C-alpha cells in the first residue's frame, strides 16, 4: 500500500480504537523522526521535499484524529468499525455471487434506510416550524435526528464489516461520501437545536440534498460492471 493510500490511523501507527493520549504519543514519536529538519544536512533537496510532504500528512492525520467531530466524520467516511466480524462472505472467485450478496445484504438495505430517514427531513422540519421553541416539538425533532444518526452508523458498520466486490467499489465509495455529507448535515441540525440559528438549517438542507444526490449516483454505479 502506498503512503498516500494509508488511512490516518496507519500513518500514525495506531489502532482505530486508539485513545487521544495514544494518538498524541504516537504523533510525538513520529514527528521527531520524520521532521524535515532531522538530519537535513545529509539530505538532498528531493528527500527534504518528500519528508516535508509526509510531515504535512502526519499533521493532517493528527489534527483530524484528535478532533472528536472530525474523527467521527472521518471514521464514517472510511467505514471504521471496531472489532466487527465479517457479516457476509462469498467466494472471491465468483464476482457475480459477490455482487448479488453485497447488493442484497449491504448496499440496498443501507441505502434504503438512509434514503428513508432523509426523505422525512422536510416533514419533520415543517412540524418543528410550528413552534421552534416548544420543548415537545424540539424533543420530537431531536428524536428524528437520532434516527438519522442510527441509520448512518448502521450503514457505515455494514459497509465496513463486509468486503466490497471489486466491481462495486466505486458505488460503495460514493455511498460513504453520501454518509459523510449526511453526517455534516446532522451536525448542523444539532447546532440549530442548541442555538436556534436558522443558518444551520439552511446549511443542513443543502448538505442533505447533496447526500441524496450522491445516493442516486451510487445506485447508478451499481449498474456499471
Backbone torsions as a table, in degrees:
resi	resn	phi	psi	omega
1	UNK	NA	129.9	179.3
2	UNK	-71.3	156.3	-179.4
3	UNK	-57.7	-41.7	-177.2
4	UNK	-67.7	-17.7	179.4
5	UNK	-91.1	-6.1	-179.1
6	UNK	-71.3	147.4	173.6
7	UNK	-77.5	167.5	178.3
8	UNK	-61.6	-33.6	178.8
9	UNK	-65.1	-42.1	179.7
10	UNK	-68.4	-36.2	179.0
11	UNK	-61.1	-41.2	-179.1
12	UNK	-89.1	-6.5	178.0
13	UNK	70.2	37.1	179.6
14	UNK	-124.1	162.7	178.0
15	UNK	-81.4	164.9	-178.7
16	UNK	-64.4	-24.1	-179.3
17	UNK	-99.5	17.5	-178.8
18	UNK	-61.5	140.7	178.3
19	UNK	-77.0	167.1	178.5
20	UNK	-60.1	-37.2	179.5
21	UNK	-66.4	-40.5	177.6
22	UNK	-62.2	-40.4	-179.3
23	UNK	-66.6	-43.0	179.2
24	UNK	-63.4	-41.0	-179.8
25	UNK	-64.7	-44.6	-179.8
26	UNK	-64.5	-39.5	-179.8
27	UNK	-62.7	-45.0	-179.4
28	UNK	-60.3	-42.7	-178.6
29	UNK	-66.1	-43.2	-178.9
30	UNK	-70.0	-41.1	-178.3
31	UNK	-61.7	-38.3	179.9
32	UNK	-63.5	-40.6	-176.5
33	UNK	-82.7	-31.6	-172.5
34	UNK	-93.9	-15.9	-173.6
35	UNK	-55.4	134.1	-177.3
36	UNK	-55.7	-25.0	-177.4
37	UNK	-77.3	-16.5	-178.7
38	UNK	-71.0	117.1	178.4
39	UNK	63.2	27.4	-174.4
40	UNK	-65.2	-22.4	-179.3
41	UNK	-64.9	-28.7	-177.1
42	UNK	-100.7	7.3	-177.6
43	UNK	-103.6	151.7	174.9
44	UNK	-82.6	166.3	179.0
45	UNK	-60.9	-36.6	179.5
46	UNK	-65.1	-41.7	179.4
47	UNK	-66.8	-39.5	178.9
48	UNK	-65.3	-41.2	178.7
49	UNK	-62.9	-40.3	179.7
50	UNK	-66.4	-41.8	178.7
51	UNK	-64.9	-38.0	179.0
52	UNK	-64.7	-43.0	178.6
53	UNK	-63.5	-41.8	179.8
54	UNK	-66.6	-36.3	178.9
55	UNK	-65.5	-34.2	176.9
56	UNK	-64.2	-40.3	177.6
57	UNK	-65.7	-39.4	178.9
58	UNK	-63.8	-44.0	178.8
59	UNK	-64.6	-39.5	179.0
60	UNK	-63.2	-42.8	178.8
61	UNK	-63.4	-44.3	-178.8
62	UNK	-63.6	-46.7	-178.4
63	UNK	-63.1	-35.3	-179.4
64	UNK	-73.5	-46.7	-174.4
65	UNK	-77.6	-14.5	177.5
66	UNK	-96.9	-2.1	175.3
67	UNK	-105.0	115.4	-173.5
68	UNK	-56.3	-43.5	-178.3
69	UNK	-66.7	-47.4	180.0
70	UNK	-64.7	-38.4	-179.3
71	UNK	-65.6	-40.0	179.9
72	UNK	-62.8	-42.5	179.3
73	UNK	-66.5	-41.1	-178.8
74	UNK	-65.1	-41.6	179.1
75	UNK	-60.5	-41.2	178.5
76	UNK	-66.4	-38.3	-178.5
77	UNK	-63.7	-42.7	-177.4
78	UNK	-93.5	-1.3	177.1
79	UNK	74.8	38.2	-179.4
80	UNK	-74.3	130.8	169.5
81	UNK	-140.2	155.3	-176.7
82	UNK	-104.9	121.6	174.6
83	UNK	53.5	51.4	176.9
84	UNK	-106.7	125.0	-178.9
85	UNK	-76.8	160.6	179.3
86	UNK	-63.6	118.8	-176.4
87	UNK	-76.1	-43.6	-176.8
88	UNK	-131.5	135.5	-179.2
89	UNK	-123.9	154.8	-179.9
90	UNK	-153.0	165.9	179.5
91	UNK	-71.6	125.3	179.5
92	UNK	-67.9	-16.1	-179.1
93	UNK	-90.2	-3.2	-178.7
94	UNK	-122.5	90.8	-176.5
95	UNK	-64.5	-37.5	-179.6
96	UNK	-63.0	-43.8	178.4
97	UNK	-63.8	-42.5	-179.6
98	UNK	-61.2	-43.5	179.1
99	UNK	-61.8	-46.8	-177.5
100	UNK	-61.1	-44.5	-179.2
101	UNK	-67.5	-45.8	-178.2
102	UNK	-62.7	-43.8	-179.5
103	UNK	-65.6	-44.4	-175.7
104	UNK	-74.3	-36.1	-173.5
105	UNK	-99.4	-22.0	-174.5
106	UNK	-121.8	-62.6	-171.0
107	UNK	-63.6	-57.2	-176.0
108	UNK	-63.0	-46.8	179.2
109	UNK	-60.5	-42.4	-179.3
110	UNK	-65.0	-48.7	-178.9
111	UNK	-62.3	-43.6	-178.8
112	UNK	-63.3	-41.8	-178.9
113	UNK	-66.5	-38.3	178.6
114	UNK	-68.1	-46.9	179.8
115	UNK	-60.7	-36.8	-177.7
116	UNK	-63.4	-47.9	-177.9
117	UNK	-72.1	-36.6	-179.5
118	UNK	-68.8	-31.8	-179.6
119	UNK	-67.0	-17.1	-179.5
120	UNK	-91.3	-0.5	-174.3
121	UNK	-60.0	-48.7	-178.7
122	UNK	-60.4	-42.2	179.6
123	UNK	-64.1	-46.2	-179.2
124	UNK	-64.1	-37.2	179.4
125	UNK	-68.7	-36.1	178.6
126	UNK	-64.7	-40.6	178.0
127	UNK	-64.3	-43.9	-179.3
128	UNK	-64.0	-34.8	-176.2
129	UNK	-66.1	-14.1	177.4
130	UNK	-60.0	-36.2	175.8
131	UNK	-166.1	89.3	-176.2
132	UNK	-59.3	-14.5	-178.0
133	UNK	-103.3	2.5	178.5
134	UNK	-76.5	124.3	-175.1
135	UNK	-59.0	-41.2	-178.2
136	UNK	-67.4	-40.4	179.5
137	UNK	-67.3	-40.8	178.0
138	UNK	-63.8	-41.2	179.6
139	UNK	-63.3	-40.6	178.8
140	UNK	-65.6	-38.1	178.8
141	UNK	-67.1	-40.8	178.8
142	UNK	-66.4	-33.9	175.8
143	UNK	-62.6	-40.5	177.2
144	UNK	-63.4	-40.8	178.4
145	UNK	-62.8	-35.9	177.2
146	UNK	-64.7	-34.0	177.5
147	UNK	-66.4	-39.5	177.4
148	UNK	-62.7	-47.9	-178.8
149	UNK	-60.0	-42.2	-179.8
150	UNK	-62.5	-41.0	179.9
151	UNK	-65.8	-40.5	-179.7
152	UNK	-67.1	-43.4	179.9
153	UNK	-66.1	-42.2	179.7
154	UNK	-63.4	-42.2	179.7
155	UNK	-64.7	-43.7	-179.4
156	UNK	-62.2	-42.4	-180.0
157	UNK	-66.0	-38.4	-179.1
158	UNK	-65.8	-41.6	177.1
159	UNK	-64.4	-38.4	-177.0
160	UNK	-73.8	-27.7	-175.2
161	UNK	-90.2	2.9	-180.0
162	UNK	-132.6	128.7	179.1
163	UNK	-63.9	133.5	-178.7
164	UNK	-86.7	125.9	175.5
165	UNK	-59.0	145.5	-174.8
166	UNK	-54.8	-41.2	-175.9
167	UNK	-73.9	-10.3	-179.7
168	UNK	-109.3	4.2	-179.6
169	UNK	-59.9	-41.8	177.4
170	UNK	-60.6	-40.7	179.9
171	UNK	-66.9	-41.5	179.4
172	UNK	-65.2	-40.8	178.5
173	UNK	-63.9	-39.4	179.0
174	UNK	-64.7	-36.7	177.6
175	UNK	-68.3	-33.4	176.9
176	UNK	-67.5	-36.1	175.0
177	UNK	-65.7	-38.4	176.4
178	UNK	-59.0	-47.0	179.9
179	UNK	-61.6	-42.1	-179.0
180	UNK	-62.5	-42.3	178.4
181	UNK	-64.8	-40.7	179.4
182	UNK	-66.1	-34.5	177.1
183	UNK	-64.3	-42.9	177.3
184	UNK	-61.5	-42.2	179.8
185	UNK	-64.3	-41.5	179.2
186	UNK	-60.7	-41.1	179.2
187	UNK	-63.0	-38.7	179.0
188	UNK	-65.1	-41.3	-180.0
189	UNK	-66.8	-36.0	178.5
190	UNK	-68.5	-33.7	176.8
191	UNK	-65.2	-37.8	177.8
192	UNK	-61.1	-41.4	-179.4
193	UNK	-64.4	-18.5	-179.9
194	UNK	-92.0	-37.2	-175.2
195	UNK	-125.4	-1.9	177.6
196	UNK	57.0	32.9	176.4
197	UNK	-89.8	113.0	-174.5
198	UNK	-64.4	-17.5	179.3
199	UNK	-63.0	-29.3	178.4
200	UNK	-65.7	-38.3	180.0
201	UNK	-68.4	-37.1	178.6
202	UNK	-64.7	-43.3	178.4
203	UNK	-64.5	-42.7	-179.6
204	UNK	-62.0	-42.1	179.8
205	UNK	-61.0	-41.4	178.8
206	UNK	-64.8	-43.0	-178.9
207	UNK	-68.6	-38.9	177.3
208	UNK	-64.0	-36.5	178.7
209	UNK	-64.8	-40.9	178.0
210	UNK	-64.0	-43.2	179.6
211	UNK	-59.9	-42.7	179.1
212	UNK	-63.7	-40.0	178.7
213	UNK	-66.1	-40.0	178.0
214	UNK	-64.8	-35.2	177.5
215	UNK	-63.3	-40.3	178.0
216	UNK	-65.0	-41.4	179.0
217	UNK	-64.7	-38.8	178.9
218	UNK	-61.8	-43.0	179.2
219	UNK	-61.5	-43.5	-179.9
220	UNK	-61.9	-34.9	-179.4
221	UNK	-68.6	-22.7	178.7
222	UNK	-70.5	-15.5	-179.6
223	UNK	-87.9	-8.7	-179.4
224	UNK	-98.1	124.7	178.7
225	UNK	-112.4	NA	NA
